[in-house]
Amino acid sequence: MRKRATVVPLLALLGLVLPTPAAAQPTNTVVSGQARFQVLSPTLVRSEYAGDRRFENAPTYNVVNRTGFPRTPYLTRVEDGWLIITTSALTLRYRVDSGPFRADNLELTTNGTTASPWRRVVCATGQLCEAEDQQREGMLVAREHPGHTGAGFVAGFSYANNGITATVRAAAPGKHRIAVKYANGRGGDGRHENRTLSLSVDGRFSRQITLPATADWRDWKPAEAEVDLPAGEHRVSLTKNLTDSGNVNVDSLALLGLGQPYPATPDRALDDCRFGTTCEAENGALTGAAAIADEHAGHTGTGFVAELVGGTKLSQRVSGVPAAGTYTVNLRYANGVGGDGRHEPRTVLLNGQAITLPTTANWATWATTAARIPLPAGTSDLAVTCPDTGCHVNLDTIGVDATQQHLALGGYRRSLDGYTGNSGAPQLYPGLLYRDGWYLLDDTGSAYANGTPRPDRGAQPYQDGYVFGYGQDHKAALGDLARLTGGPNLLPRWAYGVWYSEYIDRTAADYRDRILPAFRQHGVPLDVLVVDTDFKAHNTWNGWRVDTNKFPDPQGFLDWVHGEGLHSTLNIHPSIQGTDPDFPRAQATAKGKLAKGQGCTDCYVFDWGDPDQLRAYIELHQKMPTDFWWLDWCCDGSGSSLRGVTPDSWINEQYAKLGGFAFSRGFGSLQAGGYSGSGPLPTGPWAEKRTTLHFTGDTSSTWGALKATIGYTSAEGVSTGMSAISHDIGGHNDTTGLRGSETYLDNGQLRYTTKLPDDLYARWVQLGAFQPITRLHSNHGDRLPWQYGPAAQASATKFLNLRERLVPYLYTLAEQASRTGVPVVRPAFIDHPGSPEAYSTVDTQFLLGPDVLVAPITTPGDTGETRVWFPPGQWTDYFTGRVYQGNTWATVSAGWDTMPVFLRAGGMLVERTNNVTNDVQNPTDALTVHVTAGATGEFTLYEDKGRTRITQHKGVITVQQSKVSKRDWTVVVHNADGSSRVVRAPGVRQLAVIDIR
């Protein structure tokens, strides 16, 4: 027995020393102790850690599908104590039996980049636990009040179940103090008083703690509670429960021994900076006057360390150094005009070694410099110190034997409300795509798919995340995301036509007798009629009945809309006045739980996470007939207390059940801070695209806002997978004061609408014609072609008709997006990832599908020009016929009657042959295909009744139609010399062969 007992451990030891041969696996799952990995595709691996070994298989609110992926070949082995999983695109390494995922024990390699996807901050006794580093529920990080430490503070605690959860480690058992650093000024409810939150440890022992009022929001004070803890890791949660008042800001917390002081900034709890990776400066430990900021564009991560000055020090704990030696350390920095007024090379000390940082053009221009630094094997500190004389630089990343930067490609916001376009592009929040080709979708906090929160696991650690390792294959990443979280919603075909919307008081008679006849008279198409908020009775903002003085027969109005081949939507603001005639029933249905809102007078708001309040809210819509709803949620206090589901995502899903899709803002929550809560919450970006047409909010009518729209649409699309994005075409808020063509009453005063300059109007409509949704909108401003001068009117009429003709093509691209995850409007790098120019032109041009290049003109004047980069291939100007070779640049000019739009050789652009008034009442019985002479290509037109495959090969166009009785086809052939010719094939049934030679 002794011999046998001795041999078994010896064999086990040999198994750890000797590499396990790599072996193909019969399933997609690899389990290593408390860690589980599921290989879903060559570029996507689920990484799950369960301290209690209870792995999750149910779909979550984010991740609705893990089983619909095709079988992926992969190899796995154990070598030197590491579990290694390899696919054709990535390698994932996890140190066996090393606990929860963190920087030093899980590593991804893809396309030459090494990264540590998971960052896990554990706060030991006496360490500073920055609130922004912790798991957050329904809350954003803010930084507008001074005096906080780290990158900011967690703002609000204004809604039930808002909270943060930190992982702490007690070194020894016994009594401890949990201390919280907070500010409690005058809240959104107008009160300045003691507030309460609930504190729990490991999901138990919940107790209410009182946070006394502080002088103002800049006055940070500690509060604490005593707890008795065993040694080891614990989860400490600070939450607003139903009985708590909340309305405080929290900067940090700490687990302290009895008598131990609150930790200072240098004692911040950190995760490692892994050798071979590039690490964010803002995740290090700071001493001195430097702060973390994010106002300059082009940084990686969530921000940068701003303007290091004399005596400032930034430390990173480097782990995994393979052997003692000298290694290259790369600093990414900006060096503009410093606070000392000088713009010159600066010096920093890197582990005591002087490093010169040359100037950069400004603070938004980033450069990289390298130094050779001795490092011991294993783990040690790497410190960047500013000499006492000052160095005045911003530091973005530290790459330890690594050069790749984790630079976001694209980004998104909940809204663009208030954006003026006068100070650069809007600040965006990173999503799926990065230049170095990897991303972690952390799904740990997501509820189950039905909105039920996942069970609490007490002190046991749990992590659930999806590691994307796509390299430069951006389409693979978007495809993985679509399969995993659901593809972007395919809207009804009429939604891709022309929308008319205006915030101005209208009546049924206005639409019937004046507005729609003017569309018809002037030859302008219309598909969707948007009725803004003033249609409501009792209160034009948040009333819940149609004002019958304006709309005498609400159902009759909708019937008239349908009879004209249109669809309509009504604007909703989610609150109700206490004096509203529908309030008593709503409060009764909600079982008395509707509470007064903070941002409105005598109004009540809804917690959509409560079934009774949700039922009351939905019932209020029943007396207002419409096709779908526009949830214009910006300034009311309704939301959702569901854990693991953002309020936008949850209510948008309910609206989609009512009308097929939600027309709404998305990704976050008003309660999360800031005007319209522009920042993201974890469960928003991935769930939102399944239900939502994203209304981006109230921008200003400026050339800058117009220009920013170009890059924003594709940026949001590739960062979230959202394809249906709707801007206010023309901008919402007037900036010119130019008198418009209509009058209206404002508090009894007669006022005129405003209008845009003719050139700005014409160019904005041109851009709108090639956006996912074309919705003319304004705040009491003219947006209709006949309200402008002859040239602008002709231009807008031409491009709105072109938009209507393109509806069959756009509907096909939208259907492709719903299957592939690649949005209708996308930057060129999606289709041309190997071309540097594709990344540098994201703000000036975009692709509409893979075959149409659009480069809008965004400068004033009768003629404008723009610099265009042509991707590989040959490109033909849609309007002029001029041919451009790929991989070249050209300056293209255009008057108001044209714009720079180009068709790729081999691509096919399908449009209606004739102008029509709307899509619904006009069958596609005559279509035109634009092709390039001598090219080869194919295109499959998607229609609800079937698909039509069109191919071009050796001068022959073949059309194969399904479920089409008869259709007239026209082929426009664009020749290499800029000329074109037309070939017609009338009366085609199922199959046609058209000779275009």
HELIX and SHEET records of a PDB file:
HELIX    1   1 ARG A    2  VAL A   17  1                                  16    
HELIX    2   2 ALA A  131  ASP A  133  5                                   3    
HELIX    3   3 THR A  265  ASP A  267  5                                   3    
HELIX    4   4 ALA A  281  ASN A  283  5                                   3    
HELIX    5   5 HIS A  474  THR A  485  1                                  12    
HELIX    6   6 ARG A  493  TYR A  496  5                                   4    
HELIX    7   7 ALA A  508  ALA A  509  1                                   2    
HELIX    8   8 ASP A  510  ILE A  515  3                                   6    
HELIX    9   9 LEU A  516  GLN A  521  1                                   6    
HELIX   10  10 THR A  533  PHE A  535  5                                   3    
HELIX   11  11 PRO A  554  GLY A  563  1                                  10    
HELIX   12  12 PHE A  583  THR A  589  1                                   7    
HELIX   13  13 PRO A  611  LEU A  620  1                                  10    
HELIX   14  14 HIS A  621  LYS A  623  5                                   3    
HELIX   15  15 PRO A  647  GLY A  659  1                                  13    
HELIX   16  16 LEU A  670  ALA A  672  5                                   3    
HELIX   17  17 GLY A  684  GLU A  688  1                                   5    
HELIX   18  18 TRP A  703  THR A  720  1                                  18    
HELIX   19  19 ASP A  758  GLY A  768  1                                  11    
HELIX   20  20 PRO A  785  GLN A  787  5                                   3    
HELIX   21  21 PRO A  790  ARG A  805  1                                  16    
HELIX   22  22 VAL A  807  THR A  820  1                                  14    
HELIX   23  23 ALA A  828  ILE A  830  5                                   3    
HELIX   24  24 PRO A  836  SER A  840  1                                   5    
SHEET    1   A 6 ALA A  23  ALA A  24  0                                        
SHEET    2   A 6 LEU A  75  GLU A  79 -1                                        
SHEET    3   A 6 TRP A  82  THR A  86 -1                                        
SHEET    4   A 6 LEU A  90  ARG A  95 -1                                        
SHEET    5   A 6 LEU A 106  THR A 110 -1                                        
SHEET    6   A 6 THR A 113  ALA A 115 -1                                        
SHEET    1   B 5 THR A  29  SER A  32  0                                        
SHEET    2   B 5 ALA A  35  SER A  41 -1                                        
SHEET    3   B 5 LEU A  44  ALA A  50 -1                                        
SHEET    4   B 5 TYR A 462  GLY A 469 -1                                        
SHEET    5   B 5 TRP A 438  ASP A 442 -1                                        
SHEET    1   C 3 VAL A 122  ALA A 124  0                                        
SHEET    2   C 3 GLY A 163  ALA A 170  1                                        
SHEET    3   C 3 GLN A 135  GLU A 137 -1                                        
SHEET    1   D 5 VAL A 122  ALA A 124  0                                        
SHEET    2   D 5 GLY A 163  ALA A 170  1                                        
SHEET    3   D 5 GLY A 232  THR A 239 -1                                        
SHEET    4   D 5 ARG A 195  VAL A 201 -1                                        
SHEET    5   D 5 ARG A 204  LEU A 211 -1                                        
SHEET    1   E 4 CYS A 129  GLU A 130  0                                        
SHEET    2   E 4 ASN A 249  GLY A 257 -1                                        
SHEET    3   E 4 GLY A 174  ALA A 183 -1                                        
SHEET    4   E 4 LYS A 221  LEU A 229 -1                                        
SHEET    1   F 2 VAL A 141  ALA A 142  0                                        
SHEET    2   F 2 PHE A 153  VAL A 154 -1                                        
SHEET    1   G 3 CYS A 273  ARG A 274  0                                        
SHEET    2   G 3 LYS A 313  VAL A 321  1                                        
SHEET    3   G 3 ALA A 285  THR A 287 -1                                        
SHEET    1   H 5 CYS A 273  ARG A 274  0                                        
SHEET    2   H 5 LYS A 313  VAL A 321  1                                        
SHEET    3   H 5 GLY A 378  THR A 385 -1                                        
SHEET    4   H 5 ARG A 346  LEU A 350 -1                                        
SHEET    5   H 5 GLN A 353  LEU A 357 -1                                        
SHEET    1   I 4 THR A 278  GLU A 280  0                                        
SHEET    2   I 4 VAL A 393  VAL A 400 -1                                        
SHEET    3   I 4 PHE A 304  LEU A 308 -1                                        
SHEET    4   I 4 ALA A 291  ALA A 293 -1                                        
SHEET    1   J 4 THR A 278  GLU A 280  0                                        
SHEET    2   J 4 VAL A 393  VAL A 400 -1                                        
SHEET    3   J 4 GLY A 325  ALA A 334 -1                                        
SHEET    4   J 4 ALA A 367  LEU A 375 -1                                        
SHEET    1   K 8 ILE A 725  SER A 726  0                                        
SHEET    2   K 8 THR A 692  PHE A 695  1                                        
SHEET    3   K 8 ALA A 662  SER A 664  1                                        
SHEET    4   K 8 PHE A 628  LEU A 631  1                                        
SHEET    5   K 8 HIS A 567  ILE A 572  1                                        
SHEET    6   K 8 VAL A 528  VAL A 531  1                                        
SHEET    7   K 8 VAL A 498  TYR A 500  1                                        
SHEET    8   K 8 THR A 774  LEU A 776  1                                        
SHEET    1   L 3 ILE A 576  GLN A 577  0                                        
SHEET    2   L 3 CYS A 603  VAL A 605 -1                                        
SHEET    3   L 3 ALA A 595  LYS A 596 -1                                        
SHEET    1   M 2 LEU A 738  ASP A 746  0                                        
SHEET    2   M 2 GLN A 749  LYS A 755 -1                                        
SHEET    1   N 6 VAL A 825  ARG A 826  0                                        
SHEET    2   N 6 PHE A 846  LEU A 848 -1                                        
SHEET    3   N 6 VAL A 852  VAL A 854 -1                                        
SHEET    4   N 6 VAL A 901  ARG A 904 -1                                        
SHEET    5   N 6 GLN A 874  ASP A 877 -1                                        
SHEET    6   N 6 VAL A 883  GLN A 885 -1                                        
SHEET    1   O 2 GLY A 864  PHE A 870  0                                        
SHEET    2   O 2 THR A 888  ALA A 894 -1                                        
SHEET    1   P 4 LEU A 909  ARG A 912  0                                        
SHEET    2   P 4 ALA A 926  THR A 932 -1                                        
SHEET    3   P 4 ARG A 967  HIS A 974  1                                        
SHEET    4   P 4 SER A 980  VAL A 988 -1                                        
SHEET    1   Q 4 GLY A 937  GLU A 943  0                                        
SHEET    2   Q 4 GLY A 946  HIS A 953 -1                                        
SHEET    3   Q 4 VAL A 956  GLN A 961 -1                                        
SHEET    4   Q 4 LEU A 991  ASP A 995 -1                                        
END                                                                             
